[in-house]
Amino acid sequence: MLGGVEIRSNAKVSTVAQEGVVFPITIRNNLGAIPDGSANVVKVRLVFTSDNRQRLTIKPIDVPPLPGQESYTANAEVTARANGIVPVTAQLETESGVKVGRPFTIEVQVTQNGTTGWVIALAAGLVLIGTTALRIRTVSRERALADQRAAEPADVPAGVLSSAPPTDDPGHSDPGSRTDQLAERDV
């Protein structure tokens, strides 16, 4: 009688987190319906056996009384501790623990894409902020050096910045020059 109860789900399930992820799974009672509803009602529980319990577990699901030709869909709750693919066997059993129907194998793939994506985005943001700050600092230093150079006198050839009047006039001589001193002595 209980061989007419089956499990329906995707054979492959992917999750992107480690806790609180759910996927739908359906239990179908294929036994004939009886109009008074007293017969062919089954009371089962869905249990999951992981090939690697240290890496992945799925909580058992208590199914309410299920009349013939009816279905019940529930969310299987996954808890994963590591990335990778872990085969899980879903099996119906009675309240007393007797296995019912054929087991159903589900391949659960756990990835940390969500967490990894956030870490990459955070690292990229930090790099962007750091390089922007470094560029601002470099530009500020270059401007400060340019302003400092503009405030200093430029390299001028010797004699251009003398306090003496220009000597373009051949009749004019510098009173402090050696020829003027010699001329004064001779007089």
Buried (B, 14 or more C-beta within 10 A) or exposed (E): EBEBBBBEBEEEBBBBBBEEBBBEBEBBBBBEEEEEEEEBBBEBBBBBBBBBEEBBBBBBBEBEEBBBBBEBEBEBBBBBEEBEBBEBEBBBBEEEEEEBBEEBEBBBBBBBEEEEEEEEEEEEEEEEEEEEEEEEEEEEEEEEEEEEEEEEEEEEEEEEEEEEEEEEEEEEEEEEEEEEEEEEEEE
